[in-house]
Amino acid sequence: MEEERSESRKQARVAMLELANMISVPMSLNAVIRLNVADAIWQGGSNAPLSASQILTRVLPSGVGDPENLQRILRMLSSHGVFAEHLNGSERTYSLTDVGKTLVTDSEGLSYAPYVLQHHQDALIRAWPLVHEAVLDPSTEPFVKVNGEPAYVYYRKKPEMNGLMQKAMSGVSVPFIKAVLEGYDGFEGVERLVDVGGSGGDCLRMILLKYPNIRQGINFDLPEVVAKAPQIPGVTHVGGDMLESIPGGDAIFMKWVLTTWTDDECKLIMQNCNKALPEGGKLIACEPVLPKETDDSHKTRAILGEDIFVMTMYRTKGKQRTEEEFRQLGLSSGFRNFRAVYIDYFHVLEFRK
Ligand SMILES: C[S@@+](CC[C@H](N)C(=O)[O-])C[C@H]1O[C@@H](n2cnc3c(N)ncnc32)[C@H](O)[C@@H]1O
């Protein structure tokens, strides 16, 4: 019995050291993205295992660089499932796992890499040591405390951050929308669709391609964001503030938006959606949905991780929500019916007026 207790205490100490050193994981991910390691290994799909020196020869034109230090990074990320390590005698080579492949740039120039980089911008990194301040003083977001203004106001003034944000959103949204178009048919019969907080308009572009019944797409986002959005056939970009008013349509789409706002702000945004819809019209919101009970699955950890990100960067009271919390928000904003369709990280939440 005493032996068992001592063994579990040893494991607990090791587990705490693992948690304390977790910061090495995102920072090393950041490093392999900056060094373009995933594309170097992928090479059009060959994914042949390469040593750190071979990778360096591919990513650095001069071929200089420290292979030993790169190998340390690759090895650590292999223990987190990003790379597969192949040991041959004393030689180590690395290929990409399915997780690592999400960092490979696809034929449309997209991947999950900009999302990782966007999360590690200086302005965001500086806010992280102040997470405890969200507990002590929830009146001001840690991001605001260190940068002097809210994140979206800050991004607005930095074209490179706006650009990275748009690429980050596209990289994650495009594969998700492909899954939505396979698993959800709620766009049938819609003629005018508004995407609220639509960023560069990727979601609308894909929805319109599948549903020619949608004759008009309105991509609604902050003026600075739509000013940078590309021309998309059938899509009109409209700049504005969703907290004030939202352009009219017979359906409204919204993805990854409610999470960043407080309950009161969500209510205001959803009431603005309600006003912009005809009787029977629907709001189609895609958001992560928090399970009621906490578990240690990748999905729950990803959602809870983003919950702390939102609390630190956007709103101390912005948050991830359960299905029941979304249902209640809909009811209190004037929607009569609600249904949820599970897709992957995100669910489709359909609110009908
Ligand atoms: C997390 S991003 C989601 C982007 C896109 N829907 C997607 O999933 O790829 C949130 C979007 O809301 C926009 N946004 C933030 N505040 C806004 C406001 N007050 N009015 C309109 N759009 C806003 C941001 O510019 C950003 O494009």
The ligand as a MOL file (V3000), in Angstrom:
LIG
                    3D

  0  0  0     0  0            999 V3000
M  V30 BEGIN CTAB
M  V30 COUNTS 27 29 0 0 0
M  V30 BEGIN ATOM
M  V30 1 C -12.6570 34.6200 -34.8470 0
M  V30 2 S -12.9150 35.5340 -36.3000 0 CHG=1
M  V30 3 C -13.9280 34.4490 -37.2680 0
M  V30 4 C -13.8090 34.6920 -38.7390 0
M  V30 5 C -14.6640 33.7810 -39.6460 0
M  V30 6 N -16.0650 33.8060 -39.3000 0
M  V30 7 C -14.1290 32.3720 -39.6010 0
M  V30 8 O -14.6010 31.5540 -38.8230 0
M  V30 9 O -13.1800 32.0840 -40.3420 0 CHG=-1
M  V30 10 C -14.0690 36.7860 -35.7940 0
M  V30 11 C -14.3830 37.8080 -36.8720 0
M  V30 12 O -15.2560 38.8000 -36.3230 0
M  V30 13 C -14.8840 40.0800 -36.8370 0
M  V30 14 N -15.3620 41.1210 -35.9040 0
M  V30 15 C -14.8730 41.4170 -34.6720 0
M  V30 16 N -15.5830 42.4100 -34.1200 0
M  V30 17 C -16.5510 42.7390 -35.0210 0
M  V30 18 C -17.6170 43.7140 -35.0160 0
M  V30 19 N -17.8210 44.5030 -33.9630 0
M  V30 20 N -18.4280 43.7800 -36.1120 0
M  V30 21 C -18.2080 42.9790 -37.1980 0
M  V30 22 N -17.2230 42.0320 -37.2480 0
M  V30 23 C -16.4070 41.9390 -36.1780 0
M  V30 24 C -13.3680 39.9760 -36.8850 0
M  V30 25 O -12.8000 40.9470 -37.7370 0
M  V30 26 C -13.1620 38.5530 -37.3790 0
M  V30 27 O -13.1030 38.4710 -38.7930 0
M  V30 END ATOM
M  V30 BEGIN BOND
M  V30 1 1 1 2
M  V30 2 1 2 3
M  V30 3 1 2 10
M  V30 4 1 3 4
M  V30 5 1 4 5
M  V30 6 1 5 6
M  V30 7 1 5 7
M  V30 8 2 7 8
M  V30 9 1 7 9
M  V30 10 1 10 11
M  V30 11 1 11 12
M  V30 12 1 11 26
M  V30 13 1 12 13
M  V30 14 1 13 14
M  V30 15 1 13 24
M  V30 16 1 14 15
M  V30 17 1 14 23
M  V30 18 2 15 16
M  V30 19 1 16 17
M  V30 20 1 17 18
M  V30 21 2 17 23
M  V30 22 1 18 19
M  V30 23 2 18 20
M  V30 24 1 20 21
M  V30 25 2 21 22
M  V30 26 1 22 23
M  V30 27 1 24 25
M  V30 28 1 24 26
M  V30 29 1 26 27
M  V30 END BOND
M  V30 END CTAB
M  END
